[in-house]
Amino acid sequence: LALQTLIDGTVMQTGNTADLIFDVAALIRALAAVTPLRSGDLIITGTPAGVGFTRNPPRFLQAGEHCEVRIEGIGSLINPVSAN
């Protein structure tokens, strides 16, 4: 599945689940063996290339921006950035 992170509509990161060290099914099996998984749980696996502090110049989120994470075939999660 294609993955994207956007800040105010600008693509900052792109990736694909094919880039994971372990495939999605293997991650779910391993986690389910040690903890109950429930609807709505998130499995966080890391971040694709393009993370803000590695950019030249570094890029950090600013209050008032919107961060969107898209996963092909699943949808988007959009969060406002707050100073608090």
mmCIF file of the N, C-alpha and C atoms, coordinates in Angstrom:
data_MODEL
# 
_entry.id   MODEL 
# 
loop_
_atom_site.group_PDB 
_atom_site.id 
_atom_site.type_symbol 
_atom_site.label_atom_id 
_atom_site.label_alt_id 
_atom_site.label_comp_id 
_atom_site.label_asym_id 
_atom_site.label_entity_id 
_atom_site.label_seq_id 
_atom_site.pdbx_PDB_ins_code 
_atom_site.Cartn_x 
_atom_site.Cartn_y 
_atom_site.Cartn_z 
_atom_site.occupancy 
_atom_site.B_iso_or_equiv 
_atom_site.pdbx_formal_charge 
_atom_site.auth_seq_id 
_atom_site.auth_comp_id 
_atom_site.auth_asym_id 
_atom_site.auth_atom_id 
_atom_site.pdbx_PDB_model_num 
ATOM 1   N N  . LEU A 1 1  ? 0.841   -1.183  0.000  1.00 0.00 ? 1  LEU A N  1 
ATOM 2   C CA . LEU A 1 1  ? 0.000   0.000   0.000  1.00 0.00 ? 1  LEU A CA 1 
ATOM 3   C C  . LEU A 1 1  ? 0.881   1.239   0.000  1.00 0.00 ? 1  LEU A C  1 
ATOM 4   N N  . ALA A 1 2  ? 0.505   2.220   -0.801 1.00 0.00 ? 2  ALA A N  1 
ATOM 5   C CA . ALA A 1 2  ? 1.236   3.487   -0.832 1.00 0.00 ? 2  ALA A CA 1 
ATOM 6   C C  . ALA A 1 2  ? 0.913   4.295   0.429  1.00 0.00 ? 2  ALA A C  1 
ATOM 7   N N  . LEU A 1 3  ? 1.920   4.971   0.950  1.00 0.00 ? 3  LEU A N  1 
ATOM 8   C CA . LEU A 1 3  ? 1.793   5.808   2.137  1.00 0.00 ? 3  LEU A CA 1 
ATOM 9   C C  . LEU A 1 3  ? 2.296   7.202   1.799  1.00 0.00 ? 3  LEU A C  1 
ATOM 10  N N  . GLN A 1 4  ? 1.631   8.231   2.324  1.00 0.00 ? 4  GLN A N  1 
ATOM 11  C CA . GLN A 1 4  ? 2.091   9.606   2.140  1.00 0.00 ? 4  GLN A CA 1 
ATOM 12  C C  . GLN A 1 4  ? 1.851   10.400  3.411  1.00 0.00 ? 4  GLN A C  1 
ATOM 13  N N  . THR A 1 5  ? 2.760   11.325  3.692  1.00 0.00 ? 5  THR A N  1 
ATOM 14  C CA . THR A 1 5  ? 2.559   12.327  4.732  1.00 0.00 ? 5  THR A CA 1 
ATOM 15  C C  . THR A 1 5  ? 2.588   13.685  4.054  1.00 0.00 ? 5  THR A C  1 
ATOM 16  N N  . LEU A 1 6  ? 1.575   14.498  4.323  1.00 0.00 ? 6  LEU A N  1 
ATOM 17  C CA . LEU A 1 6  ? 1.464   15.831  3.731  1.00 0.00 ? 6  LEU A CA 1 
ATOM 18  C C  . LEU A 1 6  ? 1.348   16.865  4.844  1.00 0.00 ? 6  LEU A C  1 
ATOM 19  N N  . ILE A 1 7  ? 1.946   18.028  4.619  1.00 0.00 ? 7  ILE A N  1 
ATOM 20  C CA . ILE A 1 7  ? 1.772   19.167  5.500  1.00 0.00 ? 7  ILE A CA 1 
ATOM 21  C C  . ILE A 1 7  ? 1.085   20.250  4.671  1.00 0.00 ? 7  ILE A C  1 
ATOM 22  N N  . ASP A 1 8  ? -0.107  20.621  5.089  1.00 0.00 ? 8  ASP A N  1 
ATOM 23  C CA . ASP A 1 8  ? -0.898  21.609  4.353  1.00 0.00 ? 8  ASP A CA 1 
ATOM 24  C C  . ASP A 1 8  ? -0.943  21.309  2.855  1.00 0.00 ? 8  ASP A C  1 
ATOM 25  N N  . GLY A 1 9  ? -1.109  20.030  2.519  1.00 0.00 ? 9  GLY A N  1 
ATOM 26  C CA . GLY A 1 9  ? -1.271  19.615  1.128  1.00 0.00 ? 9  GLY A CA 1 
ATOM 27  C C  . GLY A 1 9  ? 0.020   19.361  0.376  1.00 0.00 ? 9  GLY A C  1 
ATOM 28  N N  . THR A 1 10 ? 1.169   19.661  0.973  1.00 0.00 ? 10 THR A N  1 
ATOM 29  C CA . THR A 1 10 ? 2.465   19.422  0.335  1.00 0.00 ? 10 THR A CA 1 
ATOM 30  C C  . THR A 1 10 ? 3.010   18.066  0.770  1.00 0.00 ? 10 THR A C  1 
ATOM 31  N N  . VAL A 1 11 ? 3.311   17.194  -0.178 1.00 0.00 ? 11 VAL A N  1 
ATOM 32  C CA . VAL A 1 11 ? 3.835   15.865  0.140  1.00 0.00 ? 11 VAL A CA 1 
ATOM 33  C C  . VAL A 1 11 ? 5.234   16.005  0.724  1.00 0.00 ? 11 VAL A C  1 
ATOM 34  N N  . MET A 1 12 ? 5.414   15.474  1.927  1.00 0.00 ? 12 MET A N  1 
ATOM 35  C CA . MET A 1 12 ? 6.698   15.529  2.623  1.00 0.00 ? 12 MET A CA 1 
ATOM 36  C C  . MET A 1 12 ? 7.377   14.156  2.670  1.00 0.00 ? 12 MET A C  1 
ATOM 37  N N  . GLN A 1 13 ? 6.585   13.100  2.665  1.00 0.00 ? 13 GLN A N  1 
ATOM 38  C CA . GLN A 1 13 ? 7.114   11.740  2.726  1.00 0.00 ? 13 GLN A CA 1 
ATOM 39  C C  . GLN A 1 13 ? 6.267   10.834  1.846  1.00 0.00 ? 13 GLN A C  1 
ATOM 40  N N  . THR A 1 14 ? 6.924   9.881   1.209  1.00 0.00 ? 14 THR A N  1 
ATOM 41  C CA . THR A 1 14 ? 6.222   8.821   0.489  1.00 0.00 ? 14 THR A CA 1 
ATOM 42  C C  . THR A 1 14 ? 6.888   7.503   0.836  1.00 0.00 ? 14 THR A C  1 
ATOM 43  N N  . GLY A 1 15 ? 6.093   6.472   0.870  1.00 0.00 ? 15 GLY A N  1 
ATOM 44  C CA . GLY A 1 15 ? 6.620   5.143   1.157  1.00 0.00 ? 15 GLY A CA 1 
ATOM 45  C C  . GLY A 1 15 ? 5.623   4.096   0.698  1.00 0.00 ? 15 GLY A C  1 
ATOM 46  N N  . ASN A 1 16 ? 5.919   2.868   1.041  1.00 0.00 ? 16 ASN A N  1 
ATOM 47  C CA . ASN A 1 16 ? 5.056   1.763   0.656  1.00 0.00 ? 16 ASN A CA 1 
ATOM 48  C C  . ASN A 1 16 ? 5.223   0.655   1.686  1.00 0.00 ? 16 ASN A C  1 
ATOM 49  N N  . THR A 1 17 ? 4.139   -0.058  1.971  1.00 0.00 ? 17 THR A N  1 
ATOM 50  C CA . THR A 1 17 ? 4.252   -1.161  2.927  1.00 0.00 ? 17 THR A CA 1 
ATOM 51  C C  . THR A 1 17 ? 5.218   -2.238  2.434  1.00 0.00 ? 17 THR A C  1 
ATOM 52  N N  . ALA A 1 18 ? 5.489   -2.268  1.136  1.00 0.00 ? 18 ALA A N  1 
ATOM 53  C CA . ALA A 1 18 ? 6.468   -3.222  0.601  1.00 0.00 ? 18 ALA A CA 1 
ATOM 54  C C  . ALA A 1 18 ? 7.872   -2.922  1.108  1.00 0.00 ? 18 ALA A C  1 
ATOM 55  N N  . ASP A 1 19 ? 8.098   -1.696  1.618  1.00 0.00 ? 19 ASP A N  1 
ATOM 56  C CA . ASP A 1 19 ? 9.410   -1.308  2.138  1.00 0.00 ? 19 ASP A CA 1 
ATOM 57  C C  . ASP A 1 19 ? 9.635   -1.759  3.572  1.00 0.00 ? 19 ASP A C  1 
ATOM 58  N N  . LEU A 1 20 ? 8.594   -2.259  4.231  1.00 0.00 ? 20 LEU A N  1 
ATOM 59  C CA . LEU A 1 20 ? 8.731   -2.711  5.619  1.00 0.00 ? 20 LEU A CA 1 
ATOM 60  C C  . LEU A 1 20 ? 9.663   -3.924  5.701  1.00 0.00 ? 20 LEU A C  1 
ATOM 61  N N  . ILE A 1 21 ? 10.395  -4.024  6.797  1.00 0.00 ? 21 ILE A N  1 
ATOM 62  C CA . ILE A 1 21 ? 11.261  -5.188  7.016  1.00 0.00 ? 21 ILE A CA 1 
ATOM 63  C C  . ILE A 1 21 ? 10.413  -6.452  7.163  1.00 0.00 ? 21 ILE A C  1 
ATOM 64  N N  . PHE A 1 22 ? 9.322   -6.345  7.910  1.00 0.00 ? 22 PHE A N  1 
ATOM 65  C CA . PHE A 1 22 ? 8.376   -7.450  8.083  1.00 0.00 ? 22 PHE A CA 1 
ATOM 66  C C  . PHE A 1 22 ? 7.066   -7.038  7.438  1.00 0.00 ? 22 PHE A C  1 
ATOM 67  N N  . ASP A 1 23 ? 6.405   -7.961  6.726  1.00 0.00 ? 23 ASP A N  1 
ATOM 68  C CA . ASP A 1 23 ? 5.149   -7.589  6.084  1.00 0.00 ? 23 ASP A CA 1 
ATOM 69  C C  . ASP A 1 23 ? 4.044   -7.393  7.123  1.00 0.00 ? 23 ASP A C  1 
ATOM 70  N N  . VAL A 1 24 ? 2.965   -6.750  6.699  1.00 0.00 ? 24 VAL A N  1 
ATOM 71  C CA . VAL A 1 24 ? 1.887   -6.383  7.609  1.00 0.00 ? 24 VAL A CA 1 
ATOM 72  C C  . VAL A 1 24 ? 1.315   -7.607  8.325  1.00 0.00 ? 24 VAL A C  1 
ATOM 73  N N  . ALA A 1 25 ? 1.076   -8.686  7.609  1.00 0.00 ? 25 ALA A N  1 
ATOM 74  C CA . ALA A 1 25 ? 0.517   -9.898  8.229  1.00 0.00 ? 25 ALA A CA 1 
ATOM 75  C C  . ALA A 1 25 ? 1.442   -10.436 9.314  1.00 0.00 ? 25 ALA A C  1 
ATOM 76  N N  . ALA A 1 26 ? 2.753   -10.440 9.067  1.00 0.00 ? 26 ALA A N  1 
ATOM 77  C CA . ALA A 1 26 ? 3.716   -10.930 10.061 1.00 0.00 ? 26 ALA A CA 1 
ATOM 78  C C  . ALA A 1 26 ? 3.712   -10.034 11.300 1.00 0.00 ? 26 ALA A C  1 
ATOM 79  N N  . LEU A 1 27 ? 3.604   -8.729  11.107 1.00 0.00 ? 27 LEU A N  1 
ATOM 80  C CA . LEU A 1 27 ? 3.545   -7.814  12.256 1.00 0.00 ? 27 LEU A CA 1 
ATOM 81  C C  . LEU A 1 27 ? 2.309   -8.076  13.104 1.00 0.00 ? 27 LEU A C  1 
ATOM 82  N N  . ILE A 1 28 ? 1.168   -8.255  12.444 1.00 0.00 ? 28 ILE A N  1 
ATOM 83  C CA . ILE A 1 28 ? -0.074  -8.513  13.175 1.00 0.00 ? 28 ILE A CA 1 
ATOM 84  C C  . ILE A 1 28 ? 0.014   -9.835  13.936 1.00 0.00 ? 28 ILE A C  1 
ATOM 85  N N  . ARG A 1 29 ? 0.540   -10.875 13.288 1.00 0.00 ? 29 ARG A N  1 
ATOM 86  C CA . ARG A 1 29 ? 0.691   -12.178 13.962 1.00 0.00 ? 29 ARG A CA 1 
ATOM 87  C C  . ARG A 1 29 ? 1.586   -12.059 15.196 1.00 0.00 ? 29 ARG A C  1 
ATOM 88  N N  . ALA A 1 30 ? 2.718   -11.388 15.056 1.00 0.00 ? 30 ALA A N  1 
ATOM 89  C CA . ALA A 1 30 ? 3.669   -11.266 16.170 1.00 0.00 ? 30 ALA A CA 1 
ATOM 90  C C  . ALA A 1 30 ? 3.062   -10.476 17.323 1.00 0.00 ? 30 ALA A C  1 
ATOM 91  N N  . LEU A 1 31 ? 2.386   -9.390  17.013 1.00 0.00 ? 31 LEU A N  1 
ATOM 92  C CA . LEU A 1 31 ? 1.778   -8.593  18.076 1.00 0.00 ? 31 LEU A CA 1 
ATOM 93  C C  . LEU A 1 31 ? 0.616   -9.324  18.740 1.00 0.00 ? 31 LEU A C  1 
ATOM 94  N N  . ALA A 1 32 ? -0.211  -9.985  17.943 1.00 0.00 ? 32 ALA A N  1 
ATOM 95  C CA . ALA A 1 32 ? -1.360  -10.706 18.490 1.00 0.00 ? 32 ALA A CA 1 
ATOM 96  C C  . ALA A 1 32 ? -0.927  -11.858 19.393 1.00 0.00 ? 32 ALA A C  1 
ATOM 97  N N  . ALA A 1 33 ? 0.277   -12.345 19.200 1.00 0.00 ? 33 ALA A N  1 
ATOM 98  C CA . ALA A 1 33 ? 0.779   -13.440 20.043 1.00 0.00 ? 33 ALA A CA 1 
ATOM 99  C C  . ALA A 1 33 ? 1.128   -12.963 21.451 1.00 0.00 ? 33 ALA A C  1 
ATOM 100 N N  . VAL A 1 34 ? 1.340   -11.654 21.621 1.00 0.00 ? 34 VAL A N  1 
ATOM 101 C CA . VAL A 1 34 ? 1.769   -11.159 22.935 1.00 0.00 ? 34 VAL A CA 1 
ATOM 102 C C  . VAL A 1 34 ? 0.808   -10.149 23.563 1.00 0.00 ? 34 VAL A C  1 
ATOM 103 N N  . THR A 1 35 ? -0.163  -9.644  22.770 1.00 0.00 ? 35 THR A N  1 
ATOM 104 C CA . THR A 1 35 ? -1.114  -8.680  23.321 1.00 0.00 ? 35 THR A CA 1 
ATOM 105 C C  . THR A 1 35 ? -2.416  -8.740  22.538 1.00 0.00 ? 35 THR A C  1 
ATOM 106 N N  . PRO A 1 36 ? -3.522  -8.515  23.199 1.00 0.00 ? 36 PRO A N  1 
ATOM 107 C CA . PRO A 1 36 ? -4.782  -8.490  22.459 1.00 0.00 ? 36 PRO A CA 1 
ATOM 108 C C  . PRO A 1 36 ? -4.829  -7.282  21.530 1.00 0.00 ? 36 PRO A C  1 
ATOM 109 N N  . LEU A 1 37 ? -5.285  -7.481  20.319 1.00 0.00 ? 37 LEU A N  1 
ATOM 110 C CA . LEU A 1 37 ? -5.480  -6.381  19.379 1.00 0.00 ? 37 LEU A CA 1 
ATOM 111 C C  . LEU A 1 37 ? -6.970  -6.122  19.249 1.00 0.00 ? 37 LEU A C  1 
ATOM 112 N N  . ARG A 1 38 ? -7.344  -4.853  19.331 1.00 0.00 ? 38 ARG A N  1 
ATOM 113 C CA . ARG A 1 38 ? -8.752  -4.480  19.268 1.00 0.00 ? 38 ARG A CA 1 
ATOM 114 C C  . ARG A 1 38 ? -8.991  -3.534  18.103 1.00 0.00 ? 38 ARG A C  1 
ATOM 115 N N  . SER A 1 39 ? -10.229 -3.471  17.672 1.00 0.00 ? 39 SER A N  1 
ATOM 116 C CA . SER A 1 39 ? -10.610 -2.541  16.621 1.00 0.00 ? 39 SER A CA 1 
ATOM 117 C C  . SER A 1 39 ? -10.188 -1.129  17.018 1.00 0.00 ? 39 SER A C  1 
ATOM 118 N N  . GLY A 1 40 ? -9.531  -0.440  16.101 1.00 0.00 ? 40 GLY A N  1 
ATOM 119 C CA . GLY A 1 40 ? -9.075  0.921   16.366 1.00 0.00 ? 40 GLY A CA 1 
ATOM 120 C C  . GLY A 1 40 ? -7.633  1.003   16.830 1.00 0.00 ? 40 GLY A C  1 
ATOM 121 N N  . ASP A 1 41 ? -7.018  -0.127  17.190 1.00 0.00 ? 41 ASP A N  1 
ATOM 122 C CA . ASP A 1 41 ? -5.605  -0.118  17.582 1.00 0.00 ? 41 ASP A CA 1 
ATOM 123 C C  . ASP A 1 41 ? -4.741  0.301   16.401 1.00 0.00 ? 41 ASP A C  1 
ATOM 124 N N  . LEU A 1 42 ? -3.666  1.006   16.669 1.00 0.00 ? 42 LEU A N  1 
ATOM 125 C CA . LEU A 1 42 ? -2.695  1.395   15.655 1.00 0.00 ? 42 LEU A CA 1 
ATOM 126 C C  . LEU A 1 42 ? -1.405  0.628   15.875 1.00 0.00 ? 42 LEU A C  1 
ATOM 127 N N  . ILE A 1 43 ? -0.785  0.205   14.804 1.00 0.00 ? 43 ILE A N  1 
ATOM 128 C CA . ILE A 1 43 ? 0.534   -0.428  14.852 1.00 0.00 ? 43 ILE A CA 1 
ATOM 129 C C  . ILE A 1 43 ? 1.496   0.545   14.185 1.00 0.00 ? 43 ILE A C  1 
ATOM 130 N N  . ILE A 1 44 ? 2.388   1.098   14.984 1.00 0.00 ? 44 ILE A N  1 
ATOM 131 C CA . ILE A 1 44 ? 3.326   2.107   14.490 1.00 0.00 ? 44 ILE A CA 1 
ATOM 132 C C  . ILE A 1 44 ? 4.631   1.397   14.143 1.00 0.00 ? 44 ILE A C  1 
ATOM 133 N N  . THR A 1 45 ? 5.086   1.585   12.894 1.00 0.00 ? 45 THR A N  1 
ATOM 134 C CA . THR A 1 45 ? 6.246   0.821   12.413 1.00 0.00 ? 45 THR A CA 1 
ATOM 135 C C  . THR A 1 45 ? 7.467   1.675   12.097 1.00 0.00 ? 45 THR A C  1 
ATOM 136 N N  . GLY A 1 46 ? 7.350   2.988   12.171 1.00 0.00 ? 46 GLY A N  1 
ATOM 137 C CA . GLY A 1 46 ? 8.472   3.849   11.822 1.00 0.00 ? 46 GLY A CA 1 
ATOM 138 C C  . GLY A 1 46 ? 8.036   4.885   10.817 1.00 0.00 ? 46 GLY A C  1 
ATOM 139 N N  . THR A 1 47 ? 8.991   5.446   10.098 1.00 0.00 ? 47 THR A N  1 
ATOM 140 C CA . THR A 1 47 ? 8.681   6.540   9.182  1.00 0.00 ? 47 THR A CA 1 
ATOM 141 C C  . THR A 1 47 ? 9.481   6.415   7.896  1.00 0.00 ? 47 THR A C  1 
ATOM 142 N N  . PRO A 1 48 ? 8.885   6.757   6.756  1.00 0.00 ? 48 PRO A N  1 
ATOM 143 C CA . PRO A 1 48 ? 9.646   6.750   5.504  1.00 0.00 ? 48 PRO A CA 1 
ATOM 144 C C  . PRO A 1 48 ? 10.688  7.876   5.487  1.00 0.00 ? 48 PRO A C  1 
ATOM 145 N N  . ALA A 1 49 ? 11.549  7.851   4.507  1.00 0.00 ? 49 ALA A N  1 
ATOM 146 C CA . ALA A 1 49 ? 12.539  8.917   4.336  1.00 0.00 ? 49 ALA A CA 1 
ATOM 147 C C  . ALA A 1 49 ? 11.824  10.257  4.192  1.00 0.00 ? 49 ALA A C  1 
ATOM 148 N N  . GLY A 1 50 ? 12.486  11.316  4.651  1.00 0.00 ? 50 GLY A N  1 
ATOM 149 C CA . GLY A 1 50 ? 11.939  12.660  4.518  1.00 0.00 ? 50 GLY A CA 1 
ATOM 150 C C  . GLY A 1 50 ? 11.543  13.286  5.835  1.00 0.00 ? 50 GLY A C  1 
ATOM 151 N N  . VAL A 1 51 ? 11.871  12.611  6.951  1.00 0.00 ? 51 VAL A N  1 
ATOM 152 C CA . VAL A 1 51 ? 11.532  13.150  8.264  1.00 0.00 ? 51 VAL A CA 1 
ATOM 153 C C  . VAL A 1 51 ? 12.188  14.526  8.428  1.00 0.00 ? 51 VAL A C  1 
ATOM 154 N N  . GLY A 1 52 ? 11.478  15.443  9.094  1.00 0.00 ? 52 GLY A N  1 
ATOM 155 C CA . GLY A 1 52 ? 11.836  16.854  9.144  1.00 0.00 ? 52 GLY A CA 1 
ATOM 156 C C  . GLY A 1 52 ? 13.249  17.200  9.562  1.00 0.00 ? 52 GLY A C  1 
ATOM 157 N N  . PHE A 1 53 ? 13.764  16.589  10.629 1.00 0.00 ? 53 PHE A N  1 
ATOM 158 C CA . PHE A 1 53 ? 15.084  16.992  11.116 1.00 0.00 ? 53 PHE A CA 1 
ATOM 159 C C  . PHE A 1 53 ? 16.217  16.552  10.193 1.00 0.00 ? 53 PHE A C  1 
ATOM 160 N N  . THR A 1 54 ? 15.951  15.631  9.265  1.00 0.00 ? 54 THR A N  1 
ATOM 161 C CA . THR A 1 54 ? 16.999  15.193  8.333  1.00 0.00 ? 54 THR A CA 1 
ATOM 162 C C  . THR A 1 54 ? 17.017  16.030  7.056  1.00 0.00 ? 54 THR A C  1 
ATOM 163 N N  . ARG A 1 55 ? 16.030  16.902  6.880  1.00 0.00 ? 55 ARG A N  1 
ATOM 164 C CA . ARG A 1 55 ? 15.968  17.753  5.687  1.00 0.00 ? 55 ARG A CA 1 
ATOM 165 C C  . ARG A 1 55 ? 17.002  18.870  5.785  1.00 0.00 ? 55 ARG A C  1 
ATOM 166 N N  . ASN A 1 56 ? 17.356  19.431  4.630  1.00 0.00 ? 56 ASN A N  1 
ATOM 167 C CA . ASN A 1 56 ? 18.299  20.536  4.600  1.00 0.00 ? 56 ASN A CA 1 
ATOM 168 C C  . ASN A 1 56 ? 17.640  21.711  3.883  1.00 0.00 ? 56 ASN A C  1 
ATOM 169 N N  . PRO A 1 57 ? 17.174  22.725  4.589  1.00 0.00 ? 57 PRO A N  1 
ATOM 170 C CA . PRO A 1 57 ? 17.244  22.908  6.040  1.00 0.00 ? 57 PRO A CA 1 
ATOM 171 C C  . PRO A 1 57 ? 16.205  22.041  6.746  1.00 0.00 ? 57 PRO A C  1 
ATOM 172 N N  . PRO A 1 58 ? 16.399  21.807  8.045  1.00 0.00 ? 58 PRO A N  1 
ATOM 173 C CA . PRO A 1 58 ? 15.425  21.011  8.799  1.00 0.00 ? 58 PRO A CA 1 
ATOM 174 C C  . PRO A 1 58 ? 14.025  21.624  8.705  1.00 0.00 ? 58 PRO A C  1 
ATOM 175 N N  . ARG A 1 59 ? 13.014  20.767  8.744  1.00 0.00 ? 59 ARG A N  1 
ATOM 176 C CA . ARG A 1 59 ? 11.618  21.212  8.639  1.00 0.00 ? 59 ARG A CA 1 
ATOM 177 C C  . ARG A 1 59 ? 10.841  20.653  9.814  1.00 0.00 ? 59 ARG A C  1 
ATOM 178 N N  . PHE A 1 60 ? 10.264  21.533  10.619 1.00 0.00 ? 60 PHE A N  1 
ATOM 179 C CA . PHE A 1 60 ? 9.491   21.122  11.778 1.00 0.00 ? 60 PHE A CA 1 
ATOM 180 C C  . PHE A 1 60 ? 8.059   21.617  11.641 1.00 0.00 ? 60 PHE A C  1 
ATOM 181 N N  . LEU A 1 61 ? 7.130   20.899  12.236 1.00 0.00 ? 61 LEU A N  1 
ATOM 182 C CA . LEU A 1 61 ? 5.731   21.301  12.209 1.00 0.00 ? 61 LEU A CA 1 
ATOM 183 C C  . LEU A 1 61 ? 5.547   22.622  12.943 1.00 0.00 ? 61 LEU A C  1 
ATOM 184 N N  . GLN A 1 62 ? 4.630   23.444  12.428 1.00 0.00 ? 62 GLN A N  1 
ATOM 185 C CA . GLN A 1 62 ? 4.337   24.743  13.025 1.00 0.00 ? 62 GLN A CA 1 
ATOM 186 C C  . GLN A 1 62 ? 2.861   24.799  13.412 1.00 0.00 ? 62 GLN A C  1 
ATOM 187 N N  . ALA A 1 63 ? 2.575   25.507  14.503 1.00 0.00 ? 63 ALA A N  1 
ATOM 188 C CA . ALA A 1 63 ? 1.188   25.689  14.936 1.00 0.00 ? 63 ALA A CA 1 
ATOM 189 C C  . ALA A 1 63 ? 0.367   26.251  13.781 1.00 0.00 ? 63 ALA A C  1 
ATOM 190 N N  . GLY A 1 64 ? -0.828  25.710  13.600 1.00 0.00 ? 64 GLY A N  1 
ATOM 191 C CA . GLY A 1 64 ? -1.733  26.160  12.546 1.00 0.00 ? 64 GLY A CA 1 
ATOM 192 C C  . GLY A 1 64 ? -1.672  25.300  11.291 1.00 0.00 ? 64 GLY A C  1 
ATOM 193 N N  . GLU A 1 65 ? -0.615  24.505  11.138 1.00 0.00 ? 65 GLU A N  1 
ATOM 194 C CA . GLU A 1 65 ? -0.521  23.609  9.983  1.00 0.00 ? 65 GLU A CA 1 
ATOM 195 C C  . GLU A 1 65 ? -1.417  22.393  10.200 1.00 0.00 ? 65 GLU A C  1 
ATOM 196 N N  . HIS A 1 66 ? -1.641  21.651  9.117  1.00 0.00 ? 66 HIS A N  1 
ATOM 197 C CA . HIS A 1 66 ? -2.389  20.395  9.188  1.00 0.00 ? 66 HIS A CA 1 
ATOM 198 C C  . HIS A 1 66 ? -1.504  19.275  8.651  1.00 0.00 ? 66 HIS A C  1 
ATOM 199 N N  . CYS A 1 67 ? -1.386  18.205  9.428  1.00 0.00 ? 67 CYS A N  1 
ATOM 200 C CA . CYS A 1 67 ? -0.599  17.041  9.035  1.00 0.00 ? 67 CYS A CA 1 
ATOM 201 C C  . CYS A 1 67 ? -1.566  15.932  8.620  1.00 0.00 ? 67 CYS A C  1 
ATOM 202 N N  . GLU A 1 68 ? -1.378  15.448  7.399  1.00 0.00 ? 68 GLU A N  1 
ATOM 203 C CA . GLU A 1 68 ? -2.241  14.396  6.859  1.00 0.00 ? 68 GLU A CA 1 
ATOM 204 C C  . GLU A 1 68 ? -1.402  13.167  6.542  1.00 0.00 ? 68 GLU A C  1 
ATOM 205 N N  . VAL A 1 69 ? -1.873  12.016  6.977  1.00 0.00 ? 69 VAL A N  1 
ATOM 206 C CA . VAL A 1 69 ? -1.243  10.747  6.639  1.00 0.00 ? 69 VAL A CA 1 
ATOM 207 C C  . VAL A 1 69 ? -2.248  9.956   5.819  1.00 0.00 ? 69 VAL A C  1 
ATOM 208 N N  . ARG A 1 70 ? -1.838  9.546   4.605  1.00 0.00 ? 70 ARG A N  1 
ATOM 209 C CA . ARG A 1 70 ? -2.707  8.791   3.698  1.00 0.00 ? 70 ARG A CA 1 
ATOM 210 C C  . ARG A 1 70 ? -2.190  7.371   3.538  1.00 0.00 ? 70 ARG A C  1 
ATOM 211 N N  . ILE A 1 71 ? -3.119  6.430   3.549  1.00 0.00 ? 71 ILE A N  1 
ATOM 212 C CA . ILE A 1 71 ? -2.785  5.039   3.266  1.00 0.00 ? 71 ILE A CA 1 
ATOM 213 C C  . ILE A 1 71 ? -3.720  4.571   2.160  1.00 0.00 ? 71 ILE A C  1 
ATOM 214 N N  . GLU A 1 72 ? -3.111  4.139   1.069  1.00 0.00 ? 72 GLU A N  1 
ATOM 215 C CA . GLU A 1 72 ? -3.864  3.691   -0.110 1.00 0.00 ? 72 GLU A CA 1 
ATOM 216 C C  . GLU A 1 72 ? -4.926  2.661   0.274  1.00 0.00 ? 72 GLU A C  1 
ATOM 217 N N  . GLY A 1 73 ? -6.133  2.883   -0.180 1.00 0.00 ? 73 GLY A N  1 
ATOM 218 C CA . GLY A 1 73 ? -7.206  1.935   0.052  1.00 0.00 ? 73 GLY A CA 1 
ATOM 219 C C  . GLY A 1 73 ? -7.816  1.998   1.441  1.00 0.00 ? 73 GLY A C  1 
ATOM 220 N N  . ILE A 1 74 ? -7.239  2.792   2.341  1.00 0.00 ? 74 ILE A N  1 
ATOM 221 C CA . ILE A 1 74 ? -7.765  2.898   3.703  1.00 0.00 ? 74 ILE A CA 1 
ATOM 222 C C  . ILE A 1 74 ? -8.335  4.288   3.946  1.00 0.00 ? 74 ILE A C  1 
ATOM 223 N N  . GLY A 1 75 ? -7.548  5.318   3.644  1.00 0.00 ? 75 GLY A N  1 
ATOM 224 C CA . GLY A 1 75 ? -8.024  6.675   3.836  1.00 0.00 ? 75 GLY A CA 1 
ATOM 225 C C  . GLY A 1 75 ? -6.950  7.570   4.402  1.00 0.00 ? 75 GLY A C  1 
ATOM 226 N N  . SER A 1 76 ? -7.409  8.692   4.973  1.00 0.00 ? 76 SER A N  1 
ATOM 227 C CA . SER A 1 76 ? -6.517  9.712   5.506  1.00 0.00 ? 76 SER A CA 1 
ATOM 228 C C  . SER A 1 76 ? -6.826  9.995   6.959  1.00 0.00 ? 76 SER A C  1 
ATOM 229 N N  . LEU A 1 77 ? -5.795  10.368  7.697  1.00 0.00 ? 77 LEU A N  1 
ATOM 230 C CA . LEU A 1 77 ? -5.924  10.884  9.052  1.00 0.00 ? 77 LEU A CA 1 
ATOM 231 C C  . LEU A 1 77 ? -5.335  12.277  9.010  1.00 0.00 ? 77 LEU A C  1 
ATOM 232 N N  . ILE A 1 78 ? -6.137  13.289  9.354  1.00 0.00 ? 78 ILE A N  1 
ATOM 233 C CA . ILE A 1 78 ? -5.694  14.679  9.309  1.00 0.00 ? 78 ILE A CA 1 
ATOM 234 C C  . ILE A 1 78 ? -5.783  15.269  10.711 1.00 0.00 ? 78 ILE A C  1 
ATOM 235 N N  . ASN A 1 79 ? -4.654  15.827  11.157 1.00 0.00 ? 79 ASN A N  1 
ATOM 236 C CA . ASN A 1 79 ? -4.608  16.441  12.491 1.00 0.00 ? 79 ASN A CA 1 
ATOM 237 C C  . ASN A 1 79 ? -4.091  17.860  12.400 1.00 0.00 ? 79 ASN A C  1 
ATOM 238 N N  . PRO A 1 80 ? -4.733  18.784  13.125 1.00 0.00 ? 80 PRO A N  1 
ATOM 239 C CA . PRO A 1 80 ? -4.197  20.130  13.207 1.00 0.00 ? 80 PRO A CA 1 
ATOM 240 C C  . PRO A 1 80 ? -2.992  20.139  14.142 1.00 0.00 ? 80 PRO A C  1 
ATOM 241 N N  . VAL A 1 81 ? -2.054  21.034  13.866 1.00 0.00 ? 81 VAL A N  1 
ATOM 242 C CA . VAL A 1 81 ? -0.864  21.180  14.712 1.00 0.00 ? 81 VAL A CA 1 
ATOM 243 C C  . VAL A 1 81 ? -1.127  22.348  15.650 1.00 0.00 ? 81 VAL A C  1 
ATOM 244 N N  . SER A 1 82 ? -0.899  22.112  16.942 1.00 0.00 ? 82 SER A N  1 
ATOM 245 C CA . SER A 1 82 ? -1.133  23.127  17.965 1.00 0.00 ? 82 SER A CA 1 
ATOM 246 C C  . SER A 1 82 ? 0.167   23.409  18.714 1.00 0.00 ? 82 SER A C  1 
ATOM 247 N N  . ALA A 1 83 ? 0.297   24.615  19.218 1.00 0.00 ? 83 ALA A N  1 
ATOM 248 C CA . ALA A 1 83 ? 1.471   24.980  20.005 1.00 0.00 ? 83 ALA A CA 1 
ATOM 249 C C  . ALA A 1 83 ? 1.409   24.371  21.404 1.00 0.00 ? 83 ALA A C  1 
ATOM 250 N N  . ASN A 1 84 ? 0.248   23.918  21.813 1.00 0.00 ? 84 ASN A N  1 
ATOM 251 C CA . ASN A 1 84 ? 0.084   23.369  23.168 1.00 0.00 ? 84 ASN A CA 1 
ATOM 252 C C  . ASN A 1 84 ? 0.160   21.885  23.182 1.00 0.00 ? 84 ASN A C  1 
# 
